[in-house]
Structures are given as C-alpha cells and as structure tokens.
Amino acid sequence: MKRVLVVLGGSGFVGAEVVRYALAKEALLLHGSKKFLSKKEGKDEFRVIAVSRRGVPSSPSAPGGDLIDHPSVKWVKADATKPDALESVLRDADVLSGNASLVGVVHTMGVLFDSTTYGAGSLNRFISQSESVPFKDDGTYERINRDTALYAIDALSKHDACAGAPFVYLSAAEAMWPEVWGGAFIEKHFAPCFLKRYLAAKRQVEKALRDAAPSGVIRPAVLRPSLIYDTSNTQMLGFAPLWGAFYALNAIGLPFVDRPTSLATVASAAVEMVATPNDSGEVAILNYAKMDQAAHRLDNSHPSGEPGTHFAY
C-alpha cells in the first residue's frame, strides 16, 4: 500500500531538508505509521509529496535540487493560500479514496518578510535561500504563514481517511515571548511592526492546533526554532556574528532569547514527530532543547525502523 508524507513548502529552505530526512528514514516512517493508520495487505510504498507554488526546484543548486528526479518524491505545484489546495493534493494521491494512507503533514511554508515589508523581495531571496518572493497580493503573513496552515488543518479534520495523522507546524521561538519573563515587554516596546504581525500569524495557527488536539483528528506538534543556520551554505556564513550573539545572550540566561538551531536539527525533529506522533491530546511544543532531543532520537533509531522512546513534551 502507498503511504504518503506531505511536506507543504517542500522546495523551500527547511521543507527540502525535511524531504531529504524523510527519504533517509523511510523504514522508520513506514513502521511508525502502522501504529495509527489502518493496515492493508500488500507491500508498502513510501512517497513524499513536496508541495509549493513553484513545484519542482528551480535548479539543481536550489534547495531540493538534487532530489528533482528522486523516484520517491513527487513535486507538486499548488497555491496553498487556496482553501482546497491540500484536499486536492490528498485526493490526487489516493488518500481520500482509501487507496493510500497518510503518514503525516509537515508545514514549513512561511515568509519572514511579507509583501507589505519594504524590500521584501530582495530580503526573502537572501534569507530563504530558495529565491522565494511573496506574491504582491497574497504574500502577507496572514495569507502565507497563517491561512495555508489553517486550511490544511481544516482539510485534515474533514476526512476520516486523515484521522489521527501527525501535523507538524514550523512556528518561531519568539512566539513564546508572552510565556516568559520580559518577553511581552520586549515585544511591545522593541519588536518592529513586521515582527509583531509575523508572530501574531504564528500564534493564531498554534491556537488552532490547541483547539484541534483534544479531539484526536490530528496529532499536532509545533517546532519553535529561533534563527535557523546551515554552515554548509557559504552564502549564510555572513550571519555568523548574529548566530554568535544569539548563542551568547541565551547562554547568559536571557529567557526571551533562544539559541540558533541547525537546519539538520529542525528537519530531523520534524520527521521524528511524524514517526513517533504525539498521543497526549495536547500540542507538543518543541523549543531548541526538545528539538535537539527529537533529532537525537531520530539519528539513533533502530536500523530496522523501530521508533524511539517518547519523551515528555
């Protein structure tokens, strides 16, 4: 039977790495999926569906470019700001008909600088490392960071074929500012307007996941990285002083500054939260330390694909 993992934003900086780690841990994902999906006879076939508005990566050097011709990856061009986008993807993948099983959904779509931010085009080209530029009309935080996730949650909640599927959402460390000492003050008095809107969109999705979790229709996990770095990408090394500053401020104990997280750790944690989904009836929220734990679990999973031991979220 075909088992499908959907990565929303699959040709982006983070999404492409999630695709890569999912392929590397195919046996683990197939094994883990059997814990909550109906079993059918026949050989399991694993497929990653990478959804983005560009579909296939723009070049071999772009994120995911080395996976363009991978037989287990299907690159799908779709506009996730449309309410029925994910539903259409799942229908085309035979999930809604019951001829394929949904392993999970990982949502990595998002922009740091939306279409209303001055200089958004050039800033996002550099930050995203994937030549991503928000659409002029639909390129807002509300449309990309929030609505694409809300539509996906709604699509999964409507169909029994998707019941209990893990849903992993890439949020931001700063979304926790109201929860820690000094965070609310920093956000109110020092955060620029674009960051406040960015965080508001992330928090609205987190709230929707909290509301959906008790019913069990999805099994949500939220990753909250701060700066995400990739030392293998020479274009990003110019950010090294900023990474160092965040590390230092976190090390001295400032509760509203999280240390940076590597791209590999974020992707590993996302795949691990699909492989060993959250059964608590609450949203699993992973800060940098818990993402480290999840990534370690994935790296040390049994070669046969046996999932690791759950830890407290």
Secondary structure, DSSP 8 states (H G I E B T S, - for coil): -EEEEEEETTTSHHHHHHHHHHHHTHHHHHHHHTTTS---SS--EEEEEEEESS-S-SSTTSTTGGGTT-TTEEEEE--TTSTTHHHHHHHHTTTTTTSEEEEEEEE----SS-TTSTTHHHHHHHHHSS-----TTT-SHIIIIIIHHHHHHHHHHH-GGGTTEEEEEE--GGGGGGGSTTHHHHHHHHS-HHHHHHHHHHHHHHHHHHHHGGGTSEEEEEE--SSEE-TT-GGGGGGHHHHHHHHHHHHTT-TT----EEHHHHHHHHHHHHHS---SSS-EEE-HHHHHHHHHHHHTS-TT---------
